[in-house]
Amino acid sequence: MRMTLPSRAEMIGATERRDASYDGVFFAAVRTTRIFCRPSCPARKPKRENVEFFRTAQEALLAGYRACLRCRPLEPPGEAPAWLRPLLADIESDPARRWKDEDLRERGLDPVRVRRWFKEEHGMTFLAYNRARRLGLALGHIRNGADASTPAWDHGYDSLSGFRDAFAKVVGDAPGRSRNARQVVFTRVLTPVGPLLAGATDEAVVLLEFMDRRMLETQLRAVCTRLDCVATPGTSPLLEWLERELAEYFDGVLRSFTVPLDPPGSEFQHTVWKGLQRIPYGETRSYKAQATALGRPEAVRAVARANGDNRIAIVIPCHRVIGEDGRLVGYGGGLWRKQFLLDHELKHAGLMMSAG
């Protein structure tokens, strides 16, 4: 059974105390530097909002982070084996390099010994680590809106097809696998609350998530699985439509989105999400009031879960739902974003009323 991470508050506390007892339990990654560390790392601690956590080094690598050179999270606690240190240093100096068994033998290293060390310490072979490191870099480019072919060549893949094969292991299928396959095209959209990853089929927008959300690739994979689609970076008329409406929303001139939406979900989830879209701009509802409005006053928890499963941020306004006591709770993009969006809408709703 896979180990569950401690709560975020507990992990934040452990990293701020540099608590070595948590080493191996999780890894802390800093979004601004793209580096991941042990909890006990002696480096200067970043702002809390810039940190995300991973169970394994492999997860951090696949998310585009590189290992810290101070706490060396890819080495066992204490002194690293002297025979391995030069290899680890070379990997970090040239992370795009494709290492082969012959390269290790030329350095006087036994590939079996290297493979065993990585497997015992990190649950993956050396070659698997190397692939994860390169793929993480490539995904980092894609998360910033690059074309699929660019990171393929920039990060050590012999061909575009090689990158597509590696990409498939993360999102569940290769970008552009077939001209006949249904596709989800995705791109980055910049907003005052940070960049979002937007995805759309030819018919509708299916994804709009904050790009600093944990395990964003997992969300993308889930959408592609539910829709039986392949994912590819790019743009489309629907994504351009969405981007225009988001710009108008943040300019304070748009109160209701018109771009077509088709988020994958159950019938109950769709009912909840449509209910969210009926909450007026500049207003809020409690989870209880939301459930009552749907004719399901006994289903407050189920409604709250459906809100949390919403994969189209802002346009499906789950930020307008608050606690019964008026507190801000339960927003995947972070409570600071929820507060920003509510303040933005309240301000512009008031300006519109004054103008009327």
Residue pairs with C-beta under 8 A, 6 or more apart in sequence:
2 55
3 25
3 55
5 11
5 25
5 26
5 53
5 55
6 14
6 22
6 25
6 26
8 53
11 22
11 26
11 28
11 39
11 53
12 48
12 51
13 19
14 21
14 22
14 39
15 22
15 28
15 37
15 39
15 41
15 45
15 51
16 45
18 39
18 40
18 41
18 42
19 39
19 40
20 38
20 39
20 40
20 77
22 39
22 40
23 38
23 39
23 40
23 77
24 77
25 39
26 39
26 53
26 54
26 55
27 36
27 37
27 38
27 39
27 53
27 54
27 55
27 56
27 57
27 59
27 60
27 73
28 36
28 37
28 38
28 39
28 41
28 51
28 52
28 53
29 35
29 36
29 37
29 51
29 52
29 53
29 54
29 60
29 63
29 65
30 36
30 37
30 46
30 50
30 51
31 50
31 51
31 52
31 212
32 46
32 50
33 46
34 64
34 65
34 66
34 140
35 65
35 66
35 67
35 68
36 54
36 57
36 60
36 61
36 65
36 66
36 67
36 68
36 73
37 43
37 68
37 70
37 71
37 73
38 68
38 71
38 73
40 71
41 68
41 70
41 71
41 73
42 70
42 71
43 68
43 70
43 71
49 334
49 336
52 63
52 212
52 214
53 214
54 60
54 63
56 122
56 123
57 67
57 73
57 74
57 122
58 122
58 123
58 124
58 128
58 129
58 132
59 215
60 73
61 67
61 129
61 132
61 133
61 136
62 132
62 135
62 136
62 139
62 170
62 217
63 136
63 139
63 215
63 217
64 136
64 137
64 139
64 140
64 143
65 136
66 92
66 95
66 133
66 136
67 73
67 74
67 92
69 92
72 80
72 88
74 88
74 121
74 122
74 129
75 84
75 88
75 121
76 121
80 88
81 117
83 109
84 114
84 117
86 107
87 104
87 107
87 109
87 114
90 97
91 97
91 99
91 130
91 133
95 133
95 134
95 137
96 134
96 137
96 154
96 155
96 156
97 130
97 156
98 130
98 134
98 156
98 158
99 126
99 127
99 130
100 127
101 111
104 110
104 111
104 114
104 126
105 111
111 126
114 126
115 125
115 126
115 127
117 126
118 124
118 125
118 126
118 128
118 129
119 125
122 129
124 132
131 166
134 155
134 156
134 157
134 166
135 155
135 166
135 167
135 169
135 170
137 151
137 154
137 155
138 151
138 152
138 154
138 155
138 157
138 163
138 166
138 167
139 151
139 167
139 170
139 217
141 150
141 151
141 154
141 155
142 148
142 151
142 167
142 233
143 188
143 197
143 211
143 216
144 188
144 195
145 187
145 188
145 233
146 233
147 233
147 234
148 160
148 163
148 164
148 167
148 175
148 176
148 232
148 233
148 234
149 160
151 163
152 159
152 160
152 162
152 163
152 164
153 160
155 163
157 163
157 166
164 174
164 175
164 176
164 177
165 174
167 174
167 175
168 174
168 177
170 217
170 221
171 217
171 220
171 221
171 224
171 231
172 221
172 224
172 225
172 231
173 224
173 229
173 230
173 231
174 230
175 230
175 231
175 232
175 233
176 183
176 230
176 232
177 230
178 230
181 229
181 230
182 201
182 202
182 227
182 228
182 229
182 230
183 201
183 202
183 229
183 230
183 231
183 232
184 199
184 200
184 201
184 206
184 207
184 220
184 223
184 224
184 227
184 229
184 230
184 231
184 232
185 199
185 200
185 201
185 232
185 233
185 234
185 235
185 236
185 239
186 197
186 198
186 199
186 200
186 207
186 220
186 231
186 232
186 233
186 234
186 239
187 197
187 198
187 233
187 234
187 235
187 239
188 195
188 196
188 197
188 198
188 211
189 195
189 196
189 197
189 198
189 208
189 239
189 242
189 243
189 246
191 246
191 250
191 314
192 250
192 340
193 210
193 333
193 337
193 340
193 341
194 210
194 211
194 212
194 337
195 210
195 211
196 208
196 209
196 210
196 211
196 246
196 313
196 314
197 207
197 208
197 209
197 210
197 211
197 216
197 220
198 205
198 207
198 208
198 239
198 242
198 243
199 205
199 206
199 207
199 208
199 220
199 223
199 231
200 206
200 207
200 236
200 238
200 239
200 242
201 227
201 229
201 238
201 262
202 236
202 238
203 238
203 260
203 262
204 238
204 260
204 261
204 262
205 238
205 239
205 242
205 259
205 260
205 261
205 262
205 312
205 315
206 223
206 227
206 261
206 262
206 263
206 264
206 311
206 312
207 219
207 220
207 223
207 263
207 311
207 312
208 242
208 311
208 312
208 313
208 314
208 315
209 216
209 219
209 311
209 313
210 313
210 332
210 333
210 334
210 337
213 219
213 332
213 333
219 311
220 231
222 264
223 229
223 231
223 264
223 311
224 230
224 231
226 264
226 265
227 264
238 259
238 260
241 259
242 259
242 315
245 254
245 257
245 258
245 259
245 315
246 314
246 315
248 254
249 255
249 257
249 314
250 344
252 344
252 347
252 348
252 351
255 281
255 348
255 349
255 352
256 281
257 315
259 315
261 312
261 315
261 316
263 269
263 270
263 273
263 310
263 311
263 312
263 316
264 311
265 273
265 306
265 309
268 302
268 306
269 306
269 309
271 294
272 290
272 294
272 303
272 306
272 307
273 306
273 310
273 312
273 316
275 290
275 293
275 294
276 290
276 307
276 310
276 316
276 317
276 318
276 320
276 321
277 316
277 317
278 293
279 285
279 290
279 317
279 320
279 321
281 345
281 349
282 345
282 346
282 348
282 349
282 350
283 320
283 349
284 320
284 321
284 322
284 342
285 293
285 320
285 321
285 322
286 321
286 322
286 323
286 324
287 300
287 303
287 304
287 307
287 321
287 323
287 324
288 297
288 300
288 324
290 303
290 307
290 321
291 297
291 298
291 299
291 300
291 302
291 303
294 303
296 302
296 303
304 321
304 330
307 318
307 321
307 330
308 318
308 330
308 332
310 316
310 318
313 319
313 332
313 333
314 341
317 341
318 331
319 331
319 333
319 337
319 338
319 341
319 342
320 342
320 345
321 330
322 328
322 329
323 329
328 335
328 338
328 339
328 342
329 335
331 337
331 338
